[in-house]
Amino acid sequence: MPRVARSQELTMPVYLVTGAAGFIGANYVRHLLEWEADAEVVAVDYLGFAGNRSNLDGVSDRVVFEQADIADLDTMRALYRRYRPDHVVNFAAESHNDRAILDPSLFMRSNALGAQVMAECSRLVPVRSHVHVSTIEVYGELPSRSACFTERSPLNAKTPYSAAKAAGDQIVRAYMQTYPELNIRMTHCANNYGPFQMPEKLVPLAVTNLLRGRKVPVYGDGLQRRDWLHVTDHCAAVHRVLHADLQPPPPEAATAPELLPIFDVSARHEVTNVEIARRVVTALGMDPSEWIEHIPDRPNHDRRYLIDPSKIETQLGWRPVHEFDAGLVGTVDWYVEQRPWWERILETKGELGFDWGAVRPGHVPSR
């Protein structure tokens, strides 16, 4: 049975991790229990579209699981009061650009209001540290004249998903400066890949299609460039930020956001979408010329974004350890070996690829 206590007699720190049944959150919980074998973990997830309780199989007896919506202030405040967490990591978010185009309201609730509720709970029931996990996409599309985004770059989100995340970022930035005693931090991550990712995203969609005799769909010309980061490296960065000894933001941070406790996380590995598809096909011993198809692009598709991790490298000493080629092959192998895991998802959710040539204007998916 989980050992999370309900009293103030705890000797080990309590971690409250939201989005814990999602891709990155579940990976973080698993690594946290390796890094800190005696950690007391409260795993929170409302088990929405991308939440999957089975992502915690194998460690479920070492955590307390709470099904809850982070945008519900009363519920989350009650959980804070019940468990008195020392550390909070908010991974919870709706994160798929395609679904956000069809149903943006759900994304606004989780990504914007949810971020505010979590910050408010950490203010009302004080914690030692709180990390708000965000995304590279809040910076928008990288101009051709720019090498990369940094923590000083303005937020310029252009899709419903990234705009909702940017709204959450703005709220958290306001909390950082209005309540400096709160000790809240933020990360922006590059595109993650690795185990337990929903097969709606490019890498697992490619693998699961190919294993079922289907081609890999690539939007448009496939030359959209993305910055790729192994999920384990991302989790290690978040944990490093969570435990960093940081000073409150100085007054100068009001006009210099790079002085806020915000850290961009990247492995500096940029690859086009079509090249990712080719590598997955090749890793499975198949011919890319036969197994890739170009389909209509989604609306308002960012062409390129890349972030500079220099701040987290120099200030906190974090470095990625996963070499991309080996990491991608290992990820493909994981999906090959875990076929029952993703087949159950497809049985429940149905086909997860989008055909923008067939989507009707104003259509909202029933799922």
RAMO-V855004 format. One record per backbone hydrogen bond with DSSP energy under -0.5 kcal/mol. CO is the residue of the C=O (numbers start at 0). NH is the residue of the N-H. E is the energy in kcal/mol with one decimal. If there is no record, write none. Layout:
co=CO nh=NH e=E
co=CO nh=NH e=E
//
This chain:
co=12 nh=39 e=-1.7
co=13 nh=85 e=-2.2
co=13 nh=86 e=-2.3
co=14 nh=16 e=-0.6
co=14 nh=41 e=-3.4
co=15 nh=17 e=-0.5
co=15 nh=88 e=-2.3
co=16 nh=43 e=-3.1
co=17 nh=90 e=-1.3
co=18 nh=21 e=-1.7
co=20 nh=51 e=-2.1
co=21 nh=25 e=-2.2
co=22 nh=26 e=-1.6
co=23 nh=27 e=-2.5
co=24 nh=28 e=-2.5
co=25 nh=29 e=-2.2
co=26 nh=30 e=-2.4
co=27 nh=31 e=-3.2
co=28 nh=32 e=-2.0
co=29 nh=33 e=-0.8
co=30 nh=33 e=-0.6
co=30 nh=34 e=-3.1
co=31 nh=35 e=-2.9
co=35 nh=38 e=-2.3
co=38 nh=40 e=-0.7
co=39 nh=14 e=-3.4
co=40 nh=42 e=-0.7
co=40 nh=63 e=-2.5
co=41 nh=16 e=-2.7
co=41 nh=43 e=-0.6
co=42 nh=65 e=-3.0
co=43 nh=18 e=-1.3
co=43 nh=19 e=-2.1
co=44 nh=67 e=-0.6
co=47 nh=50 e=-0.7
co=51 nh=54 e=-2.3
co=52 nh=55 e=-1.8
co=53 nh=56 e=-1.8
co=55 nh=58 e=-2.2
co=55 nh=59 e=-1.0
co=58 nh=61 e=-2.3
co=59 nh=62 e=-0.9
co=61 nh=40 e=-0.5
co=62 nh=64 e=-0.6
co=63 nh=42 e=-2.8
co=65 nh=44 e=-2.0
co=65 nh=67 e=-0.8
co=67 nh=69 e=-0.6
co=68 nh=71 e=-2.0
co=70 nh=72 e=-0.9
co=71 nh=75 e=-2.5
co=72 nh=76 e=-2.7
co=73 nh=77 e=-1.9
co=74 nh=78 e=-1.9
co=75 nh=79 e=-2.4
co=76 nh=80 e=-2.4
co=77 nh=81 e=-2.0
co=78 nh=82 e=-2.6
co=79 nh=83 e=-2.8
co=85 nh=127 e=-2.6
co=85 nh=128 e=-1.4
co=86 nh=15 e=-2.8
co=87 nh=130 e=-2.7
co=88 nh=17 e=-2.4
co=88 nh=90 e=-1.0
co=89 nh=132 e=-1.8
co=92 nh=94 e=-0.5
co=94 nh=96 e=-0.7
co=95 nh=99 e=-2.0
co=96 nh=100 e=-1.5
co=97 nh=101 e=-1.2
co=98 nh=102 e=-2.2
co=102 nh=105 e=-0.6
co=102 nh=106 e=-0.7
co=103 nh=107 e=-1.9
co=104 nh=108 e=-1.9
co=105 nh=109 e=-1.9
co=106 nh=110 e=-2.6
co=107 nh=111 e=-1.7
co=107 nh=112 e=-1.6
co=108 nh=113 e=-1.9
co=111 nh=115 e=-1.8
co=112 nh=116 e=-2.7
co=113 nh=117 e=-2.3
co=114 nh=118 e=-2.1
co=115 nh=119 e=-2.7
co=116 nh=120 e=-2.5
co=117 nh=121 e=-2.0
co=118 nh=122 e=-1.2
co=119 nh=123 e=-2.8
co=120 nh=124 e=-2.7
co=121 nh=126 e=-0.6
co=128 nh=87 e=-2.1
co=129 nh=131 e=-0.5
co=129 nh=184 e=-3.4
co=130 nh=89 e=-2.9
co=130 nh=132 e=-0.6
co=131 nh=133 e=-0.6
co=131 nh=186 e=-2.0
co=133 nh=188 e=-1.1
co=134 nh=137 e=-1.4
co=135 nh=138 e=-1.7
co=136 nh=139 e=-1.4
co=137 nh=155 e=-1.8
co=137 nh=156 e=-0.6
co=142 nh=145 e=-1.8
co=148 nh=307 e=-2.1
co=149 nh=152 e=-2.0
co=158 nh=162 e=-2.9
co=159 nh=163 e=-1.9
co=160 nh=164 e=-2.0
co=161 nh=165 e=-2.5
co=162 nh=166 e=-2.3
co=163 nh=167 e=-1.9
co=164 nh=168 e=-2.4
co=165 nh=169 e=-2.6
co=166 nh=170 e=-1.9
co=167 nh=171 e=-2.4
co=168 nh=172 e=-2.9
co=169 nh=173 e=-2.0
co=170 nh=174 e=-2.1
co=171 nh=175 e=-2.6
co=172 nh=176 e=-1.7
co=173 nh=177 e=-2.5
co=174 nh=178 e=-2.5
co=178 nh=181 e=-2.5
co=179 nh=182 e=-0.8
co=182 nh=129 e=-1.6
co=184 nh=131 e=-2.8
co=185 nh=262 e=-2.1
co=186 nh=133 e=-3.0
co=187 nh=264 e=-3.5
co=188 nh=135 e=-2.4
co=190 nh=228 e=-3.1
co=192 nh=230 e=-2.6
co=193 nh=196 e=-0.8
co=197 nh=199 e=-0.9
co=197 nh=200 e=-2.0
co=200 nh=204 e=-2.6
co=201 nh=205 e=-2.5
co=202 nh=206 e=-2.3
co=203 nh=207 e=-2.6
co=204 nh=208 e=-2.1
co=205 nh=209 e=-2.4
co=206 nh=210 e=-2.5
co=207 nh=211 e=-0.6
co=208 nh=211 e=-1.2
co=208 nh=213 e=-3.0
co=209 nh=212 e=-1.8
co=214 nh=216 e=-0.6
co=215 nh=292 e=-2.5
co=217 nh=294 e=-2.4
co=218 nh=221 e=-1.7
co=221 nh=273 e=-2.7
co=223 nh=272 e=-2.0
co=224 nh=304 e=-1.0
co=225 nh=227 e=-0.6
co=225 nh=270 e=-2.6
co=226 nh=190 e=-2.1
co=228 nh=192 e=-1.5
co=229 nh=233 e=-2.0
co=230 nh=234 e=-2.6
co=231 nh=235 e=-2.1
co=232 nh=236 e=-1.9
co=233 nh=237 e=-2.5
co=234 nh=238 e=-2.4
co=235 nh=239 e=-2.0
co=236 nh=240 e=-2.5
co=237 nh=241 e=-2.6
co=238 nh=242 e=-1.6
co=239 nh=243 e=-0.5
co=240 nh=243 e=-0.9
co=243 nh=245 e=-1.3
co=249 nh=252 e=-1.9
co=250 nh=253 e=-1.9
co=251 nh=254 e=-1.6
co=251 nh=255 e=-0.7
co=255 nh=258 e=-2.5
co=256 nh=259 e=-1.7
co=259 nh=261 e=-2.8
co=260 nh=185 e=-2.2
co=262 nh=187 e=-2.0
co=263 nh=265 e=-0.5
co=264 nh=189 e=-1.5
co=267 nh=269 e=-0.6
co=268 nh=227 e=-3.1
co=270 nh=225 e=-2.4
co=271 nh=275 e=-1.9
co=272 nh=276 e=-2.2
co=273 nh=277 e=-2.3
co=274 nh=278 e=-2.5
co=275 nh=279 e=-2.3
co=276 nh=280 e=-2.5
co=277 nh=281 e=-2.6
co=278 nh=282 e=-2.4
co=279 nh=283 e=-1.2
co=280 nh=283 e=-0.5
co=280 nh=285 e=-2.2
co=281 nh=284 e=-2.2
co=285 nh=287 e=-0.6
co=286 nh=289 e=-1.8
co=286 nh=290 e=-1.4
co=287 nh=291 e=-0.8
co=290 nh=215 e=-2.9
co=292 nh=217 e=-2.6
co=294 nh=219 e=-2.5
co=295 nh=355 e=-0.5
co=297 nh=300 e=-0.8
co=299 nh=301 e=-0.5
co=302 nh=224 e=-3.2
co=303 nh=141 e=-3.2
co=305 nh=148 e=-3.3
co=306 nh=308 e=-0.6
co=308 nh=312 e=-2.1
co=309 nh=313 e=-2.9
co=310 nh=314 e=-2.8
co=311 nh=315 e=-1.2
co=311 nh=317 e=-1.6
co=312 nh=316 e=-0.8
co=320 nh=322 e=-0.6
co=322 nh=326 e=-2.7
co=323 nh=327 e=-2.9
co=324 nh=328 e=-2.1
co=325 nh=329 e=-2.5
co=326 nh=330 e=-1.8
co=327 nh=331 e=-2.5
co=328 nh=332 e=-2.6
co=329 nh=333 e=-1.8
co=330 nh=334 e=-1.9
co=331 nh=335 e=-1.9
co=332 nh=336 e=-2.5
co=333 nh=337 e=-1.9
co=335 nh=338 e=-0.7
co=337 nh=340 e=-0.7
co=337 nh=341 e=-1.5
co=338 nh=342 e=-2.6
co=339 nh=343 e=-1.7
co=340 nh=344 e=-1.2
co=341 nh=345 e=-2.2
co=342 nh=346 e=-2.2
co=343 nh=347 e=-1.7
co=344 nh=348 e=-3.5
co=345 nh=349 e=-2.0
co=353 nh=355 e=-0.6
co=354 nh=357 e=-1.8
co=354 nh=358 e=-0.7
co=359 nh=362 e=-2.1
//
